Amino acid sequence: MSLLARIRAAAPPTAVVAALIATTVGVTSAAAIVFTAARAAGADTREVSSWMLALGVGIAVTSVGLSLRYKAPVLTSWSTPGAALLATSLAGVSMEKAVGAFLFSALLIVVSGVTGWFARIMGRIPVPLASALLAGVLLDFGTGLFSQLGGSFAIAFPVFALYLLARRLLPRYAVLVALGGGVVASVLAGGWHLEKVQLSLAQPVFTTPEFDWKVLVSVGVPLFVVTMASQNLPGVAVLRGSGYDVPVSPVLTWTGAAQAVLAPFGAFGLNLAAITAAICTGDEAHPDRRRRYLAAVWAGIFYLAVGLLGATVASLLTAMPHALVLAVAGVGLLATIEASLTAALSDPESREAALVTFLATASGVTLLGIGPAFWGLLAGVLTSAVTTTGRRRGRGVRVPGAAPGSGPGSDAGPGPGSETGTVAAGERGREGASA
């Protein structure tokens, strides 16, 4: 085989292009939310770049390793809903305690993978309640887009208008087009601080984890629930729907282990990708489905490059106008919010409990030092127990293919969201935020 033939075999043009698109969509639509989460924990520019480096390395290692191991396009990502949850839950929490919550969430994922508890643990939480929890967490981001219209109309309105136009003409690239238009509009409005942009490689910043039970309960547990219910479930559904029967437990174990190792450097959440993974599992990635795993391999390589340039990404986000960050995050999460609300209110018998979960989470209530995500979920579970006990057994979140019945991955459709929405939302072309 000639050198050119070997290169084409290892890097088929269609697979490389699919990988580049998946990485671009994931990074451009979610980096702003990761940045916001890091800032909420009090991270400086060096620590933000370390977050990007840790996430990039984690995605690269798991995507490349798992794809080569199973010869399937197993693409991982950071948890965008998880980042959104952190952005609203880490205010006043030290970086050390935040890292402790990241590590705790990772260990829960590892345990669920090693023991096979995933289906049983998540089966305790009805799908509508998990969806309502996610919708409540993301509400501030959705309203943030429109709140910027008052003070930064010249930036926020072009982002929204271009998003709508691209949703009609180029749905897969809607967020990317909105971002590009927002950048142009903000430059014309003079909102950039380009003196803050630095071209440099990221350096790891180690933070010793500190475990505070209040933070573990209010941040670590909800982060685990959101990551499993809104990321790993639809990620498995995408693989199953594309005909790739990848064993779930080992994949969860490895993603959780990678997150645990990299948590002190800022890896808050590593999980299976869904919407961006669908780009790598389709016919466009490679005509031979047995070779599509190369798209996920190359996507991992591209994410590694993004991680290594984490310092540049962090400085670029620092220079970006705050209104542009909020506007892009808002349009990037529209699909997730829509999918979450749809799943939350789809079942009449659990609708009241889901509504209570949504309202309690969105209220921002904090009791005993524990944040709203936990109390929202608890309020919904109590409401569900009181209103449905004796009438029927609640439908829990199930691993696709793990057990018969309704729930994500069954005929009822995928789970409450993905890195950017549900699988169904992705099929409509709604490429939202996440990796």
For each residue, the residues with C-beta under 8 A, 3 or more apart:
1: 5 6 9
2: 5 6
3: 6 7
4: 7 8
5: 1 2 8 9
6: 1 2 3 9 10
7: 3 4 10 11
8: 4 5 11 12 13
9: 1 5 6 12
10: 6 7 294
11: 7 8 15 16 294 298
12: 8 9 15 16 286 291 294
13: 8 16 17
14: 17 18 284 285 286 287 295
15: 11 12 18 19 280 285 286 291 292 294 295 298
16: 11 12 13 19 20 295 298
17: 13 14 20 21
18: 14 15 21 22 279 280 282 284 285 286 295 299
19: 15 16 22 23 280 285 295 296 297 298 299 301 302
20: 16 17 23 24 298 299 302
21: 17 18 24 25 172 279
22: 18 19 25 26 75 273 276 277 279 280 295 299
23: 19 20 26 27 276 299 302 303 306
24: 20 21 27 28 176
25: 21 22 28 29 172 173 175 176 275 276 279 431
26: 22 23 29 30 77 273 276 303 419 434 435
27: 23 24 30 31 303 306 313 435
28: 24 25 31 175 176 179
29: 25 26 80 175 176 179 328 332 420 431 432 433 434
30: 26 27 33 34 78 80 83 332 419 420 433 434 435
31: 27 28 34 35 52 313 317
32: 35 36 317 320 325 328 329 332 433
33: 30 36 37 80 83 84 87 141 329 332 333 433
34: 30 31 37 38 51 52 55 78 80 83
35: 31 32 38 39 48 314 317 325
36: 32 33 39 40 83 87 325 329
37: 33 34 40 41 83 84 86 87 90 268
38: 34 35 41 43 47 48 51 266
39: 35 36 42 43 48 87
40: 36 37 86 87 88 89 90 91
41: 37 38 86 90 93 94 95 98
42: 39 94 95
43: 38 39 47 48 51 95 266
44: 47 48
45: 48 49 311 314 315 318
46: 49 50 203 205 311
47: 38 43 44 50 51 95 205 207 266
48: 35 38 39 43 44 45 51 52 310 314 317 318
49: 45 46 52 53 202 203 205 310 311 313 314 315
50: 46 47 53 54 202 203 204 205 265 266 310
51: 34 38 43 47 48 54 55 265 266 267 268 310 314
52: 31 34 48 49 55 56 202 266 306 307 309 310 311 313 314
53: 49 50 56 57 202 203 204 265 266 307 308 310
54: 50 51 57 58 204 262 263 265 266 267 307
55: 34 51 52 58 59 78 262 266 267 268 270 303 307 435
56: 52 53 59 60 303 304 305 306 307 308 310
57: 53 54 60 61 262 304 307
58: 54 55 61 62 76 78 258 259 262 267 270
59: 55 56 62 63 76 77 78 270 300 303 304 307 435
60: 56 57 63 64 300 301 303 304 307
61: 57 58 64 65 258 300
62: 58 59 65 66 74 76 254 255 258 270 300
63: 59 60 66 67 74 75 76 296 297 299 300 303
64: 60 61 67 68 296 297 300 301
65: 61 62 68 69 254
66: 62 63 69 70 74 76 246 251 254
67: 63 64 70 71 72 73 74 75 293 294 296 297 300
68: 64 65 71 293 297
69: 65 66
70: 66 67 74 244 246 247 293
71: 67 68 290 293
72: 67 239 244 246 292 293 296
73: 67 239 242 244 277 280 281 285 292 293 295 296
74: 62 63 66 67 70 239 244 246 251 272 277 293 296
75: 22 63 67 272 273 276 277 280 295 296 299 300
76: 58 59 62 63 66 255 270 271 272 273 300
77: 26 59 80 231 270 271 272 273 276 277 419 434 435
78: 30 34 55 58 59 82 83 267 268 269 270 271 419 434 435
79: 82 83 223 226 227 231 268 269 270 271 419 434
80: 29 30 33 34 77 83 84 332 333 336 419 420 432 433 434 435
81: 84 85 134 137 138 226 227 230 231 336 417 419 434
82: 78 79 85 86 223 226 227 231 268 269
83: 30 33 34 36 37 78 79 80 86 87 268 269
84: 33 37 80 81 87 88 137 138 141 329 333
85: 81 82 88 89 137 219 222 223 226 373
86: 37 40 41 82 83 89 90 98 219 223 268
87: 33 36 37 39 40 83 84 90 141
88: 40 84 85 91 137 140 364 371 372 373
89: 40 85 86 93 218 219 222 371 372 373
90: 37 40 41 86 87 93 98 219
91: 40 88
92:
93: 41 89 90 97 98 101 215 219
94: 41 42 97 98 210
95: 41 42 43 47 98 99 207
96: 99 100 207 208 209 210
97: 93 94 100 101 210 211 212 215
98: 41 86 90 93 94 95 101 102 215 219 268
99: 95 96 102 103 207 208 209 210 263 264 266
100: 96 97 103 104 209 210 211 212 215 216 220
101: 93 97 98 104 105 215 216 219 220 223
102: 98 99 105 106 209 220 223 259 263 266 267 268 269
103: 99 100 106 107 209 260 263 264
104: 100 101 107 108 211 216 220 224
105: 101 102 108 109 220 221 223 224 227 259 268 269
106: 102 103 109 110 256 257 259 260 263 270
107: 103 104 110 111 256 260
108: 104 105 111 112 220 221 224 256
109: 105 106 112 113 224 227 228 252 253 255 256 259 271
110: 106 107 113 114 252 253 256 257 260
111: 107 108 114 115 117 256
112: 108 109 115 116 117 118 121 228 252 256
113: 109 110 116 118 248 249 250 251 252 253 254 255 256
114: 110 111 249 253
115: 111 112
116: 112 113 119 120 249
117: 111 112 120 121
118: 112 113 121 122 228 232 248 249 252 399 402
119: 116 122 123 398 399 402 403
120: 116 117 123 124
121: 112 117 118 124 228
122: 118 119 125 130 225 228 229 233 396 397 398 399
123: 119 120 396 397 398
124: 120 121 396
125: 122 129 130 225 229 377 381 396 397
126: 129 130 350 353 354 384 394 395 396 397
127: 130 131 229 343 347 395 396 397 407 408 415 416
128: 131 132 343 344 345 346 347 350 351 353 354
129: 125 126 132 133 344 350 353 354 357 377 380 381 384
130: 122 125 126 127 133 134 225 226 229 230 397 415 416
131: 127 128 134 135 229 230 339 340 341 342 343 344 354 415 416 417
132: 128 129 135 136 340 341 344 354 355 357 358 361 376 380
133: 129 130 136 137 222 225 226 357 358 361 373 376 377 380
134: 81 130 131 137 138 226 229 230 336 340 416 417
135: 131 132 138 139 337 340 341 344 358 361 362
136: 132 133 139 357 358 359 360 361 362 372 373 376
137: 81 84 85 88 133 134 222 226 361 362 373
138: 81 84 134 135 141 142 333 336 337 340
139: 135 136 142 143 337 362
140: 88 143 144 362
141: 33 84 87 138 144 145 326 329 330 333 337
142: 138 139 145 330 333 334 337
143: 139 140 146 147 330
144: 140 141 147 148 326 327 329 330
145: 141 142 148 149 156 159 160 326 327 329 330 331
146: 143 149 156 330
147: 143 144 150 326
148: 144 145 151 152 153 155 156 323 326 327 330
149: 145 146 152 153 156 157 160
150: 147 153
151: 148 323
152: 148 149 155 156 189 191 321 323 327
153: 148 149 150 156 157
154: 157 158 185 188 189
155: 148 152 158 159 182 185 186 189 191 321 323 324 327
156: 145 146 148 149 152 153 159 160 323 326 327
157: 149 153 154 160 161
158: 154 155 161 162 181 182 184 185
159: 145 155 156 162 163 178 179 181 182 185 324 327 328 330 331
160: 145 149 156 157 163 164 178 327 331
161: 157 158 164 165 181
162: 158 159 165 166 177 178 180 181 182
163: 159 160 166 167 174 175 177 178 331 334
164: 160 161 167 168
165: 161 162 168 169 177
166: 162 163 169 170 171 173 174 176 177 178
167: 163 164 171 174 429 430
168: 164 165 171
169: 165 166
170: 166 173 174 177
171: 166 167 168 174 428 429 430 431
172: 21 25 429 431
173: 25 166 170 176 177 431
174: 163 166 167 170 171 177 178 331 429 430 431
175: 25 28 29 163 178 179 328 331 332 431 432 433
176: 24 25 28 29 166 173 179 180 431
177: 162 163 165 166 170 173 174 180 181
178: 159 160 162 163 166 174 175 181 182 327 328 331
179: 28 29 159 175 176 182 183 328
180: 162 176 177 183 184
181: 158 159 161 162 177 178 184 185
182: 155 158 159 162 178 179 185 186 324 327 328
183: 179 180 186 187 324
184: 158 180 181 187 188
185: 154 155 158 159 181 182 188 189
186: 155 182 183 189 191 192 320 321 323 324
187: 183 184 190 191 192
188: 154 184 185
189: 152 154 155 185 186 321
190: 187
191: 152 155 186 187 321 323 324
192: 186 187 319 320 321
193: 196 318 319
194: 197 319
195: 319
196: 193 315 318 319
197: 194 312 315 316 319
198: 311 312 315
199: 312
200: 311 312 315
201: 308 309 310 311
202: 49 50 52 53 307 308 309 310 311 314
203: 46 49 50 53 311
204: 50 53 54 265
205: 46 47 49 50 265 266
206: 264 265
207: 47 95 96 99 264 265 266
208: 96 99 264
209: 96 99 100 102 103 263 264
210: 94 96 97 99 100
211: 97 100 104 215 216
212: 97 100 215 216
213: 216 217
214: 217 218 368 369 370
215: 93 97 98 100 101 211 212 218 219 220
216: 100 101 104 211 212 213 219 220 221
217: 213 214 220 221 370 374
218: 89 214 215 221 222 366 369 370 371 373 374
219: 85 86 89 90 93 98 101 215 216 222 223 371 373
220: 100 101 102 104 105 108 215 216 217 223 224
221: 105 108 216 217 218 224 225 374
222: 85 89 133 137 218 219 225 226 371 373 374 377
223: 79 82 85 86 101 102 105 219 220 226 227 268 269
224: 104 105 108 109 220 221 227 228
225: 122 125 130 133 221 222 228 229 377
226: 79 81 82 85 130 133 134 137 222 223 229 230 231 373
227: 79 81 82 105 109 223 224 230 231 232 269 271
228: 109 112 118 121 122 224 225 231 232 233 271 397
229: 122 125 127 130 131 134 225 226 232 233 397 415 416 417
230: 81 130 131 134 226 227 233 234 336 340 415 416 417 418
231: 77 79 81 82 226 227 228 234 235 269 271 272 273 274 417 418 419 434
232: 118 227 228 229 235 236 252 255 271 272
233: 122 228 229 230 236 237 397 399 400 408 409 414 415 416
234: 230 231 237 238 274 408 414 415 417 418 422 423
235: 231 232 238 239 271 272 273 274 277 418
236: 232 233 239 240 246 248 272 399 400 401 409
237: 233 234 240 241 274 400 408 409 414 415 423
238: 234 235 241 242 272 273 274 277 278 281 418 423
239: 72 73 74 235 236 242 244 245 246 272 277 281
240: 236 237 243 244 245 400 401 409
241: 237 238 423
242: 73 238 239 278 281 282 289
243: 240 289
244: 70 72 73 74 239 240 281
245: 239 240 401
246: 66 70 72 74 236 239 251
247: 70 250 251
248: 113 118 236 251 252 399 401 402
249: 113 114 116 118 252 253
250: 113 247 253 254
251: 66 74 113 246 247 248 254 255 272
252: 109 110 112 113 118 232 248 249 255 256
253: 109 110 113 114 249 250 256 257
254: 62 65 66 113 250 251 257 258
255: 62 76 109 113 232 251 252 258 259 270 271 272
256: 106 107 108 109 110 111 112 113 252 253 259 260 270
257: 106 110 253 254 260 261
258: 58 61 62 254 255 261 262 267 270
259: 58 102 105 106 109 255 256 262 263 267 268 269 270
260: 103 106 107 110 256 257 263
261: 257 258 267
262: 54 55 57 58 258 259 265 266 267 270
263: 54 99 102 103 106 209 259 260 266 267 268
264: 99 103 206 207 208 209
265: 50 51 53 54 204 205 206 207 262
266: 38 43 47 50 51 52 53 54 55 99 102 205 207 262 263
267: 51 54 55 58 78 102 258 259 261 262 263 270
268: 37 51 55 78 79 82 83 86 98 102 105 223 259 263
269: 78 79 82 83 102 105 223 227 231 259
270: 55 58 59 62 76 77 78 79 106 255 256 258 259 262 267
271: 76 77 78 79 109 227 228 231 232 235 255 419
272: 74 75 76 77 231 232 235 236 238 239 251 255 277
273: 22 26 75 76 77 231 235 238 276 277 418 419 434 435
274: 231 234 235 237 238 277 278 414 418 419 420 422 423 426
275: 25 278 279 418 419 420 421 423 425 426 430 431 432 434
276: 22 23 25 26 75 77 273 279 280 299 419 420 431 434 435
277: 22 73 74 75 77 235 238 239 272 273 274 280 281 296
278: 238 242 274 275 281 282 423 426 427
279: 18 21 22 25 275 276 282 284 285 295
280: 15 18 19 22 73 75 276 277 285 292 295 296 299
281: 73 238 239 242 244 277 278 285 292 295
282: 18 242 278 279 285
283: 286 287
284: 14 18 279
285: 14 15 18 19 73 279 280 281 282 292 295
286: 12 14 15 18 283 289 291 292 294 295
287: 14 283
288: 291 292
289: 242 243 286 292
290: 71 293
291: 12 15 286 288 294
292: 15 72 73 280 281 285 286 288 289 295 296
293: 67 68 70 71 72 73 74 290 296 297
294: 10 11 12 15 67 286 291 297 298
295: 14 15 16 18 19 22 73 75 279 280 281 285 286 292 298 299
296: 19 63 64 67 72 73 74 75 277 280 292 293 299 300
297: 19 63 64 67 68 293 294 300 301
298: 11 15 16 19 20 294 295 301 302
299: 18 19 20 22 23 63 75 276 280 295 296 302 303
300: 59 60 61 62 63 64 67 75 76 296 297 303 304
301: 19 60 64 297 298 304 305
302: 19 20 23 298 299 305 306
303: 23 26 27 55 56 59 60 63 299 300 306 307 435
304: 56 57 59 60 300 301 307 308
305: 56 301 302 308 309
306: 23 27 52 56 302 303 309 310 313
307: 52 53 54 55 56 57 59 60 202 303 304 310
308: 53 56 201 202 304 305
309: 52 201 202 305 306 312 313
310: 48 49 50 51 52 53 56 201 202 306 307 313 314
311: 45 46 49 52 198 200 201 202 203 314 315
312: 197 198 199 200 309 315 316
313: 27 31 49 52 306 309 310 316 317
314: 35 45 48 49 51 52 202 310 311 317 318
315: 45 49 196 197 198 200 311 312 318 319
316: 197 312 313 319 320
317: 31 32 35 48 313 314 320 325
318: 45 48 193 196 314 315
319: 192 193 194 195 196 197 315 316
320: 32 186 192 316 317 324 325
321: 152 155 186 189 191 192 324 325
322: 325 326
323: 148 151 152 155 156 186 191 326 327
324: 155 159 182 183 186 191 320 321 327 328
325: 32 35 36 317 320 321 322 328 329
326: 141 144 145 147 148 156 322 323 329 330
327: 144 145 148 152 155 156 159 160 178 182 323 324 330 331
328: 29 32 159 175 178 179 182 324 325 331 332
329: 32 33 36 84 141 144 145 325 326 332 333 433
330: 141 142 143 144 145 146 148 159 326 327 333 334
331: 145 159 160 163 174 175 178 327 328 334 432
332: 29 30 32 33 80 175 328 329 420 432 433
333: 33 80 84 138 141 142 329 330 336 337 420 432 433
334: 142 163 330 331 337 338 430 432
335: 338 339 420 421 425 426 430 431 432
336: 80 81 134 138 230 333 339 340 417 418 420 421 425 432 433
337: 135 138 139 141 142 333 334 340 341
338: 334 335 341 342 421 425 430
339: 131 335 336 342 343 416 417 421 422 424 425
340: 131 132 134 135 138 230 336 337 343 344 416 417
341: 131 132 135 337 338 344 345 358
342: 131 338 339 345 346
343: 127 128 131 339 340 346 415 416 417 422
344: 128 129 131 132 135 340 341 351 354 355 357 358 416
345: 128 341 342 351 354 355
346: 128 342 343
347: 127 128 350 351 354 395
348: 351
349: 388 391 392
350: 126 128 129 347 353 354 384 388 394
351: 128 344 345 347 348 354 355
352: 355 356 383 387
353: 126 128 129 350 356 357 380 381 383 384 387 388
354: 126 128 129 131 132 344 345 347 350 351 357 358 380
355: 132 344 345 351 352 358 359
356: 352 353 359 360 376 379 380 383
357: 129 132 133 136 344 353 354 360 361 376 377 379 380 383
358: 132 133 135 136 341 344 354 355 361 362 376
359: 136 355 356 362 363 376
360: 136 356 357 363 365 372 375 376 379 380
361: 132 133 135 136 137 357 358 372 373 375 376 377
362: 135 136 137 139 140 358 359 372 376
363: 359 360 372 376
364: 88 372
365: 360 372 375 376
366: 218 369 370 371 372 375
367: 370 375
368: 214
369: 214 218 366
370: 214 217 218 366 367 374 375
371: 88 89 218 219 222 366 374 375
372: 88 89 136 360 361 362 363 364 365 366 375 376
373: 85 88 89 133 136 137 218 219 222 226 361 376 377
374: 217 218 221 222 370 371 377 378
375: 360 361 365 366 367 370 371 372 378 379
376: 132 133 136 356 357 358 359 360 361 362 363 365 372 373 379 380
377: 125 129 133 222 225 357 361 373 374 380 381
378: 374 375 381 382
379: 356 357 360 375 376 382 383
380: 129 132 133 353 354 356 357 360 376 377 383 384
381: 125 129 353 377 378 384 385
382: 378 379 385 386
383: 352 353 356 357 379 380 386 387
384: 126 129 350 353 380 381 387 388 394
385: 381 382 388 389
386: 382 383 389
387: 352 353 383 384
388: 349 350 353 384 385 391 392 394
389: 385 386
390:
391: 349 388
392: 349 388
393:
394: 126 350 384 388
395: 126 127 347 405 406 407
396: 122 123 124 125 126 127 407
397: 122 123 125 126 127 130 228 229 233 407 408 415 416
398: 119 122 123 402 403 405 406 407 408 409 410
399: 118 119 122 233 236 248 402 403 408 409
400: 233 236 237 240 408 409 410 414
401: 236 240 245 248 409
402: 118 119 248 398 399 409
403: 119 398 399
404: 410
405: 395 398 410
406: 395 398 410 411 412
407: 127 395 396 397 398 410 412 415
408: 127 233 234 237 397 398 399 400 412 413 414 415 416
409: 233 236 237 240 398 399 400 401 402 414 415
410: 398 400 404 405 406 407 413
411: 406
412: 406 407 408
413: 408 410 422 423 424
414: 233 234 237 274 400 408 409 418 422 423 424
415: 127 130 131 229 230 233 234 237 343 397 407 408 409 418 422
416: 127 130 131 134 229 230 233 339 340 343 344 397 408 422
417: 81 131 134 229 230 231 234 336 339 340 343 420 421 422 425
418: 230 231 234 235 238 273 274 275 336 414 415 421 422 423 425 426 434
419: 26 30 77 78 79 80 81 231 271 273 274 275 276 432 433 434 435
420: 29 30 80 274 275 276 332 333 335 336 417 425 426 430 431 432 433 434
421: 275 335 336 338 339 417 418 424 425 426 430 432
422: 234 274 339 343 413 414 415 416 417 418 425 426
423: 234 237 238 241 274 275 278 413 414 418 426 427
424: 339 413 414 421 427 428
425: 275 335 336 338 339 417 418 420 421 422 428 430 432
426: 274 275 278 335 418 420 421 422 423 429 430 431
427: 278 423 424
428: 171 424 425
429: 167 171 172 174 426
430: 167 171 174 275 334 335 338 420 421 425 426
431: 25 29 171 172 173 174 175 176 275 276 335 420 426
432: 29 80 175 275 331 332 333 334 335 336 419 420 421 425
433: 29 30 32 33 80 175 329 332 333 336 419 420
434: 26 29 30 77 78 79 80 81 231 273 275 276 418 419 420
435: 26 27 30 55 59 77 78 80 273 276 303 419
